[in-house]
C-alpha cells in the first residue's frame, strides 16, 4: 500500500521524535539516578534506594571540608570567568578586525586547548607550576582553568563580532563619537549576548573541571570535583551523590541562562 506524502511525513516525524526521546532518555538516566541516590536512606550508593531522607544534604552542608571545597570551586569559577572574558574580548577583536600575518594560525593556537587531550595540558601546567612553586594555590587553579576556558569565550565573542554590522559603529564615529566611545556604546551592547554566553561557558568549564584541578590541588585547597574524587576512592557515601546533584543543578542553571540569552538575541548569541 502506497503512503500519501502526509502519512510519510507523519511517520518520519514520529520516528524523529521517538529517536530523539530515546537519546534524551539515555543521556538523562544517569543524572536522574544520581539525584535519586542523594535522597536515598542507605549509607551506600544503592539503587533503588530503600527509603528517602535528607540527612545526606545535612551532612554535606554541615561538613567543613565539603563546604570549603564548594566555596573554592565557586571562587575559582568566578575568577576564571572574569579573566577569560577580560582576555577573550580583546583577543576576539584582534582576530576579527586585525589585519596581520599569521592571524589564522593564531586563531588555531588559541583554540588548541579544545583539541589537545586535557591530561597533556594538565601535566605541562603542573610541571610549570611545580617548578615555580605555585602548585596548590588559587593562582595555579585560576590560570590553569583559564587556559582551557579561554577558547570557548573567544569563539563565542568572535561569532558575535562577525555577525555585527561594523557600519553601525562607523556611523557613530561619523556622528562625532570617538572610536573608543563607539565601541563601548554601540559595539559592546550589540555583542553582549555573545560575551555573556562566553562567560557562562567559561564558568561551566571551570566549575566541572577535575583533571587540571587534581593536579593543582593540595591538602588545604581543593575544588568540589577533586573532593568528590578523593572521597570516592575511600568511601561510597551518598554525600558524593549530594555533591554531584549540586554540581548538576548549578550547571543546568547556567545552561538555562545561556539558552535565555540566545533566545533574547539569537543573531548576536
Backbone as CSV, one residue per row, in Angstrom:
resi,resn,N_x,N_y,N_z,CA_x,CA_y,CA_z,C_x,C_y,C_z
1,UNK,0.852,-1.193,0.000,0.000,0.000,0.000,0.886,1.241,0.000
2,UNK,0.605,2.104,-0.945,1.370,3.337,-1.039,0.903,4.337,0.013
3,UNK,1.861,5.015,0.611,1.528,6.024,1.605,1.462,7.391,0.964
4,UNK,0.527,8.184,1.420,0.443,9.565,0.938,1.596,10.371,1.508
5,UNK,1.936,11.499,0.872,3.017,12.342,1.409,2.778,12.760,2.856
6,UNK,1.518,13.042,3.207,1.232,13.445,4.581,1.482,12.305,5.558
7,UNK,1.083,11.085,5.172,1.308,9.931,6.045,2.798,9.661,6.210
8,UNK,3.556,9.768,5.121,5.007,9.579,5.206,5.637,10.637,6.095
9,UNK,5.151,11.856,5.978,5.682,12.941,6.809,5.401,12.689,8.284
10,UNK,4.180,12.190,8.586,3.835,11.896,9.975,4.709,10.776,10.523
11,UNK,4.943,9.747,9.721,5.779,8.635,10.173,7.228,9.081,10.402
12,UNK,7.734,9.899,9.503,9.094,10.397,9.665,9.207,11.272,10.910
13,UNK,8.180,12.104,11.125,8.189,12.961,12.302,8.107,12.141,13.576
14,UNK,7.262,11.095,13.561,7.158,10.223,14.726,8.490,9.505,14.988
15,UNK,9.112,9.003,13.915,10.400,8.341,14.075,11.464,9.274,14.624
16,UNK,11.450,10.525,14.163,12.413,11.503,14.653,12.187,11.786,16.138
17,UNK,10.922,12.001,16.529,10.608,12.262,17.937,10.971,11.061,18.809
18,UNK,10.668,9.857,18.312,10.944,8.643,19.086,12.446,8.465,19.293
19,UNK,13.220,8.657,18.229,14.679,8.526,18.330,15.262,9.580,19.265
20,UNK,14.784,10.801,19.129,15.266,11.879,19.995,14.937,11.595,21.454
21,UNK,13.735,11.065,21.683,13.344,10.733,23.049,14.219,9.644,23.648
22,UNK,14.553,8.630,22.856,15.424,7.557,23.349,16.820,8.083,23.683
23,UNK,17.345,8.943,22.823,18.672,9.511,23.075,18.656,10.369,24.341
24,UNK,17.609,11.191,24.485,17.494,12.035,25.680,17.385,11.183,26.938
25,UNK,16.603,10.098,26.847,16.456,9.196,28.000,17.792,8.550,28.350
26,UNK,18.537,8.140,27.336,19.842,7.519,27.553,20.803,8.487,28.244
27,UNK,20.745,9.753,27.860,21.644,10.751,28.441,21.208,11.196,29.834
28,UNK,19.906,11.216,30.077,19.393,11.757,31.332,19.301,10.731,32.455
29,UNK,19.220,9.443,32.103,19.051,8.415,33.138,20.151,8.444,34.199
30,UNK,21.436,8.524,33.830,22.463,8.587,34.885,22.288,9.786,35.813
31,UNK,21.859,10.922,35.243,21.650,12.117,36.067,20.491,11.901,37.026
32,UNK,19.407,11.305,36.513,18.246,11.025,37.367,18.627,10.067,38.487
33,UNK,19.409,9.040,38.157,19.821,8.062,39.164,20.635,8.722,40.277
34,UNK,21.592,9.571,39.916,22.454,10.178,40.934,21.660,11.143,41.809
35,UNK,20.686,11.834,41.230,19.837,12.732,42.033,18.998,11.921,43.015
36,UNK,18.425,10.804,42.552,17.633,9.956,43.440,18.489,9.358,44.548
37,UNK,19.727,8.980,44.214,20.616,8.407,45.221,20.946,9.405,46.318
38,UNK,20.940,10.703,45.987,21.256,11.711,47.005,20.166,11.802,48.069
39,UNK,18.980,11.274,47.763,17.874,11.271,48.740,17.651,9.889,49.349
40,UNK,18.493,8.907,48.981,18.311,7.548,49.482,18.699,7.415,50.946
41,UNK,18.027,6.529,51.647,18.279,6.342,53.077,19.455,5.413,53.363
42,UNK,19.905,4.659,52.363,21.024,3.744,52.575,22.325,4.519,52.748
43,UNK,23.231,3.999,53.580,24.516,4.661,53.771,25.485,4.363,52.627
44,UNK,25.059,3.529,51.680,25.845,3.243,50.487,25.077,3.715,49.257
45,UNK,25.776,3.759,48.134,25.125,4.155,46.876,24.387,2.956,46.304
46,UNK,23.170,2.751,46.805,22.357,1.600,46.418,21.136,2.096,45.649
47,UNK,20.890,1.476,44.490,19.702,1.831,43.704,18.902,0.558,43.399
48,UNK,17.578,0.611,43.589,16.794,1.747,44.091,16.968,1.942,45.594
49,UNK,16.851,3.172,46.064,17.023,3.429,47.495,15.946,2.727,48.316
50,UNK,16.308,2.169,49.467,15.308,1.517,50.321,14.335,2.505,50.953
51,UNK,14.731,3.752,51.046,13.880,4.789,51.626,14.386,6.158,51.212
52,UNK,13.767,7.169,51.772,14.104,8.527,51.367,14.449,9.378,52.591
53,UNK,15.426,10.236,52.439,15.873,11.069,53.550,16.622,12.291,53.022
54,UNK,16.732,13.296,53.880,17.513,14.499,53.562,18.784,14.590,54.402
55,UNK,19.101,13.515,55.132,20.215,13.601,56.072,21.557,13.776,55.374
56,UNK,21.676,13.265,54.140,22.953,13.405,53.434,23.197,14.850,53.037
57,UNK,22.121,15.569,52.745,22.259,17.004,52.475,22.691,17.738,53.741
58,UNK,22.133,17.302,54.881,22.544,17.897,56.150,24.014,17.646,56.433
59,UNK,24.473,16.423,56.146,25.887,16.111,56.354,26.781,16.935,55.426
60,UNK,26.333,17.122,54.201,27.138,17.899,53.250,27.308,19.339,53.728
61,UNK,26.198,19.979,54.072,26.253,21.397,54.438,26.820,21.628,55.834
62,UNK,26.891,20.588,56.651,27.470,20.742,57.987,28.936,20.319,58.044
63,UNK,29.440,19.765,56.947,30.827,19.310,56.904,31.713,20.426,56.360
64,UNK,32.699,20.847,57.131,33.556,21.973,56.746,34.377,21.655,55.497
65,UNK,34.826,20.398,55.365,35.642,20.039,54.203,34.856,20.153,52.908
66,UNK,33.621,19.648,52.914,32.785,19.749,51.720,32.454,21.199,51.393
67,UNK,32.127,21.968,52.399,31.758,23.366,52.163,32.953,24.185,51.680
68,UNK,34.118,23.922,52.258,35.325,24.624,51.796,35.617,24.300,50.333
69,UNK,35.427,23.036,49.964,35.651,22.640,48.571,34.649,23.316,47.641
70,UNK,33.380,23.396,48.070,32.357,24.052,47.250,32.657,25.535,47.087
71,UNK,33.049,26.198,48.175,33.381,27.618,48.110,34.600,27.843,47.222
72,UNK,35.604,26.961,47.341,36.796,27.071,46.500,36.429,26.920,45.026
73,UNK,35.552,25.974,44.708,35.109,25.786,43.324,34.437,27.043,42.796
74,UNK,33.583,27.630,43.624,32.871,28.831,43.205,33.835,29.994,42.989
75,UNK,34.795,30.165,43.878,35.778,31.243,43.733,36.598,31.055,42.456
76,UNK,37.079,29.833,42.238,37.885,29.563,41.055,37.075,29.796,39.782
77,UNK,35.820,29.347,39.774,34.978,29.502,38.589,34.692,30.972,38.294
78,UNK,34.415,31.752,39.325,34.131,33.181,39.128,35.366,33.912,38.616
79,UNK,36.520,33.648,39.234,37.760,34.298,38.789,38.130,33.858,37.374
80,UNK,37.936,32.582,37.079,38.208,32.089,35.730,37.320,32.777,34.710
81,UNK,36.043,32.940,35.042,35.111,33.618,34.142,35.545,35.053,33.882
82,UNK,35.917,35.754,34.941,36.328,37.158,34.799,37.549,37.285,33.884
83,UNK,38.571,36.490,34.153,39.797,36.612,33.365,39.631,36.060,31.950
84,UNK,38.788,35.056,31.779,38.547,34.528,30.434,37.879,35.586,29.552
85,UNK,36.922,36.314,30.109,36.268,37.374,29.344,37.214,38.551,29.135
86,UNK,37.963,38.920,30.184,38.899,40.040,30.076,39.969,39.781,29.020
87,UNK,40.419,38.553,28.900,41.425,38.211,27.896,40.789,37.865,26.550
88,UNK,39.621,37.257,26.581,38.980,36.827,25.351,38.420,37.962,24.525
89,UNK,37.968,39.018,25.172,37.361,40.136,24.446,38.362,40.838,23.528
90,UNK,39.503,41.323,24.034,40.468,41.948,23.114,41.044,40.964,22.099
91,UNK,41.191,39.702,22.502,41.708,38.694,21.568,40.744,38.494,20.410
92,UNK,39.454,38.434,20.715,38.454,38.263,19.665,38.441,39.458,18.718
93,UNK,38.560,40.668,19.263,38.614,41.865,18.423,39.829,41.807,17.498
94,UNK,40.960,41.396,18.045,42.182,41.332,17.236,42.061,40.301,16.127
95,UNK,41.445,39.164,16.426,41.332,38.098,15.435,40.299,38.417,14.361
96,UNK,39.279,39.191,14.693,38.226,39.513,13.722,38.585,40.753,12.906
97,UNK,39.088,41.774,13.574,39.324,43.044,12.883,40.789,43.292,12.548
98,UNK,41.671,42.505,13.121,43.089,42.695,12.843,43.464,42.235,11.445
99,UNK,44.440,42.882,10.887,44.972,42.526,9.576,46.476,42.364,9.714
100,UNK,46.903,41.182,10.079,48.319,40.945,10.292,48.643,39.506,9.887
101,UNK,49.866,39.249,9.494,50.240,37.892,9.063,50.104,36.885,10.209
102,UNK,49.673,35.710,9.860,49.558,34.643,10.852,48.312,34.705,11.711
103,UNK,47.324,35.482,11.279,46.111,35.624,12.098,45.367,34.299,12.219
104,UNK,45.259,33.558,11.123,44.574,32.270,11.167,45.336,31.267,12.034
105,UNK,46.660,31.331,11.950,47.468,30.435,12.776,47.300,30.771,14.251
106,UNK,47.192,32.075,14.546,46.997,32.491,15.932,45.644,32.025,16.455
107,UNK,44.626,32.081,15.585,43.306,31.582,15.973,43.372,30.089,16.311
108,UNK,44.079,29.337,15.480,44.247,27.916,15.752,44.994,27.662,17.050
109,UNK,45.960,28.534,17.355,46.724,28.388,18.595,45.836,28.604,19.810
110,UNK,44.945,29.598,19.734,44.066,29.881,20.865,43.025,28.789,21.071
111,UNK,42.647,28.102,20.009,41.653,27.026,20.142,42.297,25.667,20.372
112,UNK,43.621,25.628,20.440,44.331,24.356,20.622,43.931,23.605,21.896
113,UNK,43.683,24.296,23.033,43.283,23.563,24.243,41.993,22.761,24.095
114,UNK,41.183,23.065,23.076,39.958,22.298,22.843,40.257,20.990,22.118
115,UNK,41.448,20.892,21.511,41.802,19.733,20.690,42.781,18.814,21.419
116,UNK,43.757,19.423,22.080,44.783,18.637,22.774,44.152,17.905,23.960
117,UNK,44.475,16.627,24.164,43.951,15.903,25.345,44.248,16.665,26.633
118,UNK,43.246,16.742,27.475,43.344,17.567,28.673,44.460,17.108,29.606
119,UNK,44.708,15.826,29.646,45.740,15.313,30.552,47.116,15.824,30.153
120,UNK,47.343,16.044,28.851,48.627,16.588,28.400,48.795,18.017,28.895
121,UNK,47.736,18.801,28.771,47.780,20.175,29.281,47.997,20.166,30.785
122,UNK,47.319,19.259,31.479,47.433,19.187,32.934,48.855,18.875,33.365
123,UNK,49.488,17.919,32.703,50.856,17.551,33.064,51.809,18.710,32.797
124,UNK,51.634,19.388,31.653,52.510,20.507,31.309,52.354,21.655,32.302
125,UNK,51.105,21.991,32.625,50.860,23.090,33.565,51.361,22.727,34.962
126,UNK,51.148,21.479,35.354,51.633,21.039,36.665,53.156,21.135,36.761
127,UNK,53.855,20.703,35.712,55.319,20.774,35.710,55.793,22.215,35.821
128,UNK,55.106,23.134,35.130,55.485,24.544,35.178,55.287,25.127,36.571
129,UNK,54.107,24.904,37.146,53.818,25.488,38.462,54.604,24.796,39.570
130,UNK,54.935,23.532,39.382,55.769,22.852,40.356,57.160,23.482,40.396
131,UNK,57.692,23.829,39.236,58.998,24.463,39.168,58.956,25.866,39.778
132,UNK,57.820,26.557,39.563,57.682,27.913,40.099,57.252,27.929,41.569
133,UNK,56.801,26.781,42.074,56.380,26.714,43.469,54.974,27.222,43.718
134,UNK,54.118,27.163,42.685,52.761,27.699,42.822,51.682,26.613,42.900
135,UNK,52.060,25.353,42.915,51.039,24.310,42.993,50.294,24.415,44.326
136,UNK,49.010,24.110,44.266,48.194,24.180,45.479,47.764,25.573,45.848
137,UNK,47.863,26.531,44.905,47.461,27.910,45.177,46.269,28.290,44.304
138,UNK,45.543,29.301,44.729,44.421,29.794,43.949,44.900,30.305,42.587
139,UNK,46.073,30.912,42.558,46.641,31.411,41.310,46.802,30.279,40.297
140,UNK,47.334,29.135,40.745,47.542,27.999,39.850,46.214,27.458,39.337
141,UNK,45.220,27.370,40.210,43.898,26.911,39.791,43.329,27.811,38.706
142,UNK,43.340,29.116,38.947,42.706,30.051,38.022,43.425,30.065,36.679
143,UNK,44.747,30.127,36.704,45.499,30.174,35.449,45.268,28.913,34.626
144,UNK,45.331,27.753,35.260,45.127,26.500,34.532,43.711,26.397,33.980
145,UNK,42.733,26.873,34.724,41.354,26.830,34.238,41.121,27.832,33.114
146,UNK,41.764,28.985,33.200,41.626,29.983,32.131,42.163,29.426,30.817
147,UNK,43.212,28.633,30.876,43.802,28.062,29.667,42.778,27.238,28.891
148,UNK,41.978,26.446,29.589,41.010,25.585,28.902,39.672,26.286,28.679
149,UNK,39.389,27.345,29.424,38.111,28.056,29.269,38.187,29.155,28.217
150,UNK,39.377,29.703,28.002,39.531,30.841,27.096,39.049,30.563,25.674
151,UNK,39.330,29.387,25.081,38.846,29.149,23.712,37.331,29.279,23.567
152,UNK,36.570,28.817,24.559,35.110,28.908,24.483,34.658,30.364,24.491
153,UNK,35.315,31.177,25.306,34.973,32.594,25.367,35.324,33.294,24.063
154,UNK,36.508,33.017,23.549,36.945,33.656,22.303,36.005,33.310,21.151
155,UNK,35.652,32.044,21.022,34.781,31.618,19.922,33.411,32.285,20.025
156,UNK,32.842,32.367,21.235,31.526,32.989,21.419,31.553,34.463,21.014
157,UNK,32.593,35.176,21.437,32.679,36.607,21.120,32.979,36.813,19.641
158,UNK,33.827,35.971,19.070,34.127,36.079,17.639,32.866,35.898,16.805
159,UNK,32.035,34.934,17.151,30.791,34.719,16.407,29.891,35.945,16.464
160,UNK,29.823,36.583,17.620,29.006,37.787,17.739,29.592,38.932,16.926
161,UNK,30.903,39.076,16.966,31.551,40.160,16.213,31.380,39.991,14.708
162,UNK,31.455,38.753,14.238,31.300,38.520,12.808,29.894,38.828,12.324
163,UNK,28.913,38.662,13.197,27.526,38.952,12.828,27.162,40.415,13.027
164,UNK,28.010,41.153,13.734,27.739,42.569,13.993,28.099,43.410,12.760
165,UNK,27.227,44.305,12.394,27.448,45.207,11.258,28.331,46.368,11.704
166,UNK,29.589,46.357,11.298,30.526,47.378,11.758,30.172,48.759,11.229
167,UNK,29.356,48.837,10.169,28.973,50.146,9.643,28.178,50.949,10.680
168,UNK,27.504,50.272,11.606,26.777,50.978,12.666,27.765,51.683,13.579
169,UNK,28.861,50.973,13.896,29.910,51.597,14.703,30.542,52.765,13.954
170,UNK,30.778,52.593,12.648,31.353,53.672,11.844,30.412,54.873,11.793
171,UNK,29.103,54.623,11.743,28.135,55.716,11.726,28.205,56.523,13.016
172,UNK,28.425,55.842,14.144,28.565,56.554,15.419,29.805,57.441,15.414
173,UNK,30.885,56.959,14.790,32.105,57.768,14.697,31.867,58.985,13.809
174,UNK,31.155,58.788,12.706,30.844,59.908,11.806,29.997,60.961,12.511
175,UNK,29.146,60.498,13.422,28.266,61.423,14.154,28.988,62.158,15.282
176,UNK,30.262,61.902,15.484,31.027,62.674,16.460,31.622,61.876,17.598
177,UNK,31.281,60.604,17.718,31.847,59.794,18.798,33.261,59.354,18.428
178,UNK,34.082,59.188,19.446,35.406,58.621,19.197,35.262,57.126,18.942
179,UNK,36.323,56.535,18.371,36.252,55.100,18.101,36.042,54.310,19.382
180,UNK,36.684,54.733,20.456,36.538,54.036,21.736,35.118,54.178,22.273
181,UNK,34.551,55.386,22.169,33.171,55.591,22.613,32.207,54.747,21.784
182,UNK,32.449,54.673,20.477,31.572,53.876,19.614,31.631,52.400,19.981
183,UNK,32.831,51.930,20.302,32.970,50.521,20.685,32.221,50.235,21.980
184,UNK,32.382,51.126,22.974,31.758,50.888,24.275,30.248,51.089,24.237
185,UNK,29.764,52.060,23.468,28.349,52.407,23.496,27.526,51.747,22.400
186,UNK,28.185,51.261,21.354,27.456,50.656,20.236,27.802,49.171,20.090
187,UNK,29.095,48.878,19.982,29.508,47.510,19.691,29.302,46.580,20.881
188,UNK,29.768,47.007,22.053,29.648,46.140,23.224,28.200,45.767,23.537
189,UNK,27.250,46.742,23.530,25.853,46.332,23.770,25.335,45.353,22.722
190,UNK,25.800,45.485,21.476,25.306,44.600,20.418,25.846,43.179,20.563
191,UNK,27.075,43.045,21.030,27.673,41.707,21.155,27.578,41.174,22.581
192,UNK,26.834,41.869,23.445,26.732,41.437,24.843,26.246,39.994,24.990
193,UNK,25.249,39.552,24.207,24.840,38.142,24.353,25.979,37.163,24.112
194,UNK,26.842,37.434,23.142,27.986,36.573,22.908,28.971,36.612,24.054
195,UNK,29.149,37.799,24.642,30.037,37.921,25.797,29.481,37.145,26.989
196,UNK,28.181,37.259,27.199,27.545,36.545,28.309,27.630,35.042,28.084
197,UNK,27.376,34.602,26.861,27.458,33.170,26.562,28.883,32.664,26.788
198,UNK,29.872,33.446,26.357,31.260,33.053,26.577,31.602,32.969,28.050
199,UNK,31.076,33.921,28.823,31.322,33.907,30.271,30.676,32.680,30.919
200,UNK,29.476,32.341,30.490,28.789,31.181,31.066,29.509,29.879,30.720
201,UNK,29.990,29.780,29.484,30.754,28.587,29.103,32.035,28.487,29.921
202,UNK,32.707,29.620,30.122,33.938,29.614,30.922,33.645,29.163,32.355
203,UNK,32.541,29.637,32.901,32.152,29.245,34.256,31.913,27.745,34.330
204,UNK,31.197,27.208,33.354,30.900,25.775,33.360,32.159,24.933,33.218
205,UNK,33.064,25.361,32.341,34.312,24.606,32.150,35.086,24.542,33.462
206,UNK,35.158,25.664,34.158,35.895,25.701,35.412,35.157,24.954,36.522
207,UNK,33.860,25.128,36.606,33.062,24.531,37.677,33.114,23.010,37.646
208,UNK,33.169,22.419,36.450,33.148,20.961,36.319,34.530,20.349,36.131
209,UNK,35.571,21.153,36.056,36.906,20.649,35.736,37.475,19.807,36.876
210,UNK,38.016,18.633,36.519,38.574,17.740,37.533,40.025,17.364,37.242
211,UNK,40.398,17.178,35.963,41.746,16.700,35.641,42.790,17.734,36.054
212,UNK,42.633,18.968,35.597,43.557,20.032,35.988,43.505,20.282,37.485
213,UNK,42.309,20.219,38.039,42.141,20.511,39.463,42.844,19.485,40.339
214,UNK,42.830,18.215,39.913,43.536,17.180,40.673,45.028,17.481,40.712
215,UNK,45.561,17.959,39.591,47.000,18.267,39.526,47.353,19.492,40.361
216,UNK,46.443,20.450,40.451,46.729,21.698,41.153,46.384,21.635,42.640
217,UNK,45.632,20.627,43.058,45.099,20.581,44.421,46.194,20.339,45.454
218,UNK,45.878,20.723,46.677,46.742,20.487,47.833,45.850,20.084,49.001
219,UNK,46.421,19.602,50.105,45.584,19.233,51.261,44.746,20.389,51.798
220,UNK,45.174,21.616,51.567,44.459,22.780,52.105,43.575,23.467,51.079
221,UNK,43.720,23.135,49.813,42.923,23.781,48.768,42.569,22.763,47.689
222,UNK,41.280,22.461,47.582,40.793,21.576,46.539,39.378,21.963,46.168
223,UNK,39.030,21.760,44.923,37.698,22.103,44.452,36.731,20.959,44.733
224,UNK,35.463,21.203,44.486,34.444,20.193,44.771,34.631,18.923,43.938
225,UNK,34.908,18.995,42.631,35.157,17.740,41.894,36.341,16.949,42.444
226,UNK,37.389,17.647,42.906,38.543,16.946,43.479,38.156,16.271,44.789
227,UNK,37.386,16.969,45.615,36.914,16.397,46.872,36.059,15.158,46.610
228,UNK,35.219,15.223,45.588,34.397,14.074,45.223,35.278,12.910,44.779
229,UNK,36.300,13.184,44.000,37.182,12.129,43.501,37.941,11.444,44.633
230,UNK,38.506,12.232,45.524,39.266,11.642,46.639,38.355,10.875,47.589
231,UNK,37.150,11.380,47.821,36.204,10.680,48.699,35.725,9.387,48.055
232,UNK,35.505,9.421,46.743,35.025,8.241,46.028,36.033,7.094,46.092
233,UNK,37.294,7.416,46.176,38.324,6.378,46.255,38.378,5.728,47.635
234,UNK,37.767,6.375,48.640,37.826,5.870,50.003,36.494,5.309,50.490
235,UNK,35.399,5.919,50.040,34.103,5.554,50.606,33.006,5.894,49.607
236,UNK,31.999,5.025,49.484,30.873,5.265,48.582,29.712,5.885,49.348
237,UNK,29.972,6.954,50.050,28.928,7.621,50.818,27.972,8.381,49.898
238,UNK,26.672,8.425,50.218,25.715,9.190,49.412,25.977,10.697,49.418
239,UNK,26.862,11.172,50.284,27.211,12.595,50.254,27.830,12.943,48.901
240,UNK,28.498,11.979,48.280,29.035,12.197,46.934,27.905,12.466,45.944
241,UNK,26.785,11.753,46.111,25.619,11.984,45.255,25.048,13.371,45.489
242,UNK,25.091,13.835,46.729,24.629,15.194,47.033,25.505,16.218,46.316
243,UNK,26.827,16.054,46.412,27.739,16.967,45.728,27.521,16.921,44.221
244,UNK,27.308,15.724,43.675,27.046,15.584,42.240,25.759,16.301,41.853
245,UNK,24.732,16.172,42.675,23.464,16.831,42.400,23.616,18.344,42.396
246,UNK,24.402,18.868,43.337,24.623,20.314,43.375,25.416,20.783,42.160
247,UNK,26.411,20.007,41.743,27.164,20.335,40.535,26.247,20.346,39.314
248,UNK,25.411,19.325,39.222,24.484,19.234,38.099,23.491,20.386,38.126
249,UNK,22.965,20.692,39.327,21.972,21.747,39.451,22.497,23.095,38.998
250,UNK,23.700,23.454,39.437,24.265,24.740,39.039,24.598,24.747,37.547
251,UNK,25.077,23.615,37.029,25.384,23.533,35.596,24.119,23.710,34.762
252,UNK,23.032,23.073,35.174,21.760,23.212,34.461,21.267,24.655,34.527
253,UNK,21.411,25.280,35.690,21.001,26.678,35.831,21.769,27.583,34.872
254,UNK,23.068,27.361,34.760,23.888,28.171,33.855,23.475,27.926,32.402
255,UNK,23.179,26.675,32.040,22.749,26.387,30.673,21.393,27.021,30.364
256,UNK,20.509,27.057,31.351,19.211,27.710,31.159,19.406,29.208,30.925
257,UNK,20.316,29.818,31.682,20.610,31.239,31.479,21.182,31.471,30.084
258,UNK,22.101,30.587,29.651,22.683,30.725,28.315,21.615,30.589,27.236
259,UNK,20.676,29.647,27.413,19.591,29.474,26.445,18.692,30.696,26.414
260,UNK,18.451,31.294,27.584,17.628,32.500,27.642,18.310,33.660,26.931
261,UNK,19.629,33.738,27.075,20.373,34.799,26.388,20.273,34.623,24.879
262,UNK,20.418,33.393,24.405,20.319,33.137,22.966,18.917,33.437,22.452
263,UNK,17.908,33.091,23.226,16.533,33.322,22.788,16.232,34.803,22.727
264,UNK,16.841,35.558,23.636,16.595,37.004,23.667,17.202,37.707,22.466
265,UNK,18.383,37.231,22.040,19.040,37.820,20.881,19.738,36.720,20.103
266,UNK,19.011,35.941,19.308,19.604,34.792,18.641,20.659,35.145,17.614
267,UNK,20.588,36.316,17.029,21.544,36.689,15.984,22.920,36.935,16.590
268,UNK,22.943,37.704,17.698,24.221,38.038,18.301,24.789,36.890,19.086
269,UNK,23.923,36.057,19.687,24.420,34.962,20.511,24.902,33.805,19.680
